[in-house]
Amino acid sequence: MKGLQIPERFTGTVYVCIWSNPDFCLYGDIFLTDYHSEGQTEQILLGQIEIDIPLEFIGSRDKQVEQLRASKRKIIDEASAKAGQIDDAIESLLAIEYKGEQL
């Protein structure tokens, strides 16, 4: 898995849209995107602008490392919990005694 690659600049068109579907959890939120949402009925295009800006990524590497560490901890915790459930099931099966008729 590679880390997030942030370019030094962004040059292109930015579209300003609003979510227009009242059943969507972000209904009414305005957002920016780098693609035209034509044909998408849940979005309304409000405007667009051509931009050329430098991107600052100071501190983003530390944030990425922390996000990856948090993801790793979550996966380990989930796996550990499932392994514990399996251990409990094994112990439960081993504790069953057969008390039927002896031949």
C-alpha positions as a printed Julia matrix, in Angstrom:
103×3 Matrix{Float64}:
   0.0     0.0     0.0
   1.42    3.36   -1.01
   0.9     6.62    0.8
  -1.18    9.43   -0.61
   0.71   11.29   -3.31
   0.02   15.02   -3.19
   1.1    17.02   -6.25
   2.89   20.34   -5.88
   0.23   22.24   -7.87
  -3.35   21.88   -9.06
  -4.19   23.4   -12.41
  -7.63   22.87  -13.88
 -11.32   23.51  -13.55
 -13.05   23.32  -10.2
 -16.83   22.88  -10.17
 -19.02   24.19   -7.35
 -22.05   21.96   -6.79
 -24.81   21.37   -4.28
 -26.41   18.07   -3.28
 -30.05   18.29   -4.36
 -31.49   14.91   -3.35
 -33.42   15.24   -0.05
 -32.96   11.49    0.56
 -29.16   11.89    0.5
 -27.43   12.46    3.85
 -25.5    15.5     2.53
 -28.63   17.22    1.13
 -28.03   20.95    0.71
 -24.25   20.81    1.24
 -22.11   22.76   -1.2
 -18.95   21.01   -2.38
 -16.07   21.44   -4.82
 -15.03   18.8    -7.29
 -12.6    18.5   -10.18
 -15.09   16.73  -12.46
 -18.3    17.93  -14.11
 -21.35   16.31  -12.56
 -23.45   16.54  -15.72
 -26.11   13.84  -15.82
 -26.06   13.23  -12.07
 -29.54   14.05  -10.83
 -28.56   14.38   -7.16
 -26.18   17.29   -7.87
 -26.75   20.8    -9.19
 -23.85   22.67  -10.77
 -23.66   26.19   -9.29
 -20.55   27.41  -11.1
 -17.02   26.67  -12.18
 -13.64   28.38  -12.12
 -10.25   27.8   -13.74
  -7.5    27.72  -11.12
  -3.76   27.23  -10.81
  -2.69   26.97   -7.19
   0.23   25.53   -5.25
  -0.76   22.77   -2.84
   0.67   22.74    0.65
   1.15   19.35    2.2
   3.05   20.34    5.34
   2.13   17.85    8.05
   0.17   15.63    5.7
   2.72   12.81    5.97
   2.33   12.73    9.76
  -1.45   12.66    9.32
  -1.19    9.81    6.8
   1.07    7.82    9.15
  -1.37    8.28   12.04
  -4.31    7.24    9.83
  -2.47    4.09    8.75
  -1.52    3.27   12.34
  -5.13    3.76   13.46
  -6.31    1.49   10.62
  -3.76   -1.15   11.64
  -4.87   -0.97   15.29
  -8.51   -1.37   14.26
  -7.75   -4.42   12.11
  -5.68   -6.03   14.88
  -8.41   -5.33   17.46
 -11.11   -6.83   15.22
  -8.97   -9.89   14.45
  -8.16  -10.35   18.12
 -11.85  -10.17   19.07
 -12.75  -12.77   16.41
  -9.89  -15.03   17.49
 -11.18  -14.76   21.07
 -14.66  -15.84   19.91
 -13.14  -18.82   18.13
 -11.14  -19.74   21.25
 -14.34  -19.56   23.32
 -16.13  -21.83   20.84
 -13.24  -24.32   20.93
 -13.24  -24.37   24.75
 -17.01  -24.8    24.78
 -16.76  -27.8    22.45
 -13.96  -29.34   24.47
 -15.99  -28.97   27.66
 -18.92  -31.02   26.33
 -19.06  -34.42   27.99
 -20.98  -37.33   26.57
 -23.15  -38.82   29.3
 -25.02  -41.39   27.28
 -25.15  -45.11   27.86
 -21.83  -46.8    28.21
 -21.42  -49.97   26.13
